[in-house]
Amino acid sequence: TDDVVEETLGYDPYVIAVSRDHPLAARKRITLADLRASEWIPAHASTDRRRIFERLFQGGETPRFNVETHSLPASFVLLASGHRMSISRSSSRIARGCRSTS
C-alpha cells in the first residue's frame, strides 16, 4: 500500500556454517561434491534456509542428514558436536564462533 515504506537496513547474506574443526573448515576451495558428501542439518521445509538448501542441491544427489531443525541455537549445538554443515545468516555465525565456508 502507499502508506507503507520499506527501507533496507543492511545486508546479511546466507552462509554455510561448520564447526572450527570440520575437515572442510581450513580448505580454501570447496566443491559442490564436497558439500554433497557432508552431513547436513537442514532447516524445516517452508523456511528460507531450507529453500536455499534445496536450491543448492537441485538436479543432483541431496546430502545426507539425520536431523532437521528450525532452531538456530539447536543447529549451532549440533554443529559444534560433530562434522556437520548448516545454512545460516552471516551475522549468526559471528556470535556463535562458527566458521563460514563462503
Buried (B, 14 or more C-beta within 10 A) or exposed (E): EEEEEEEEEEEEEBBBBBBEEBEBBEEEEBEEEBBBEBBBBBBEEEBEBBEBBEEBBEEEEEBEBEEBBBEBEBBBEBBBEEBBBBBBBBEBBEEBEBBBBE
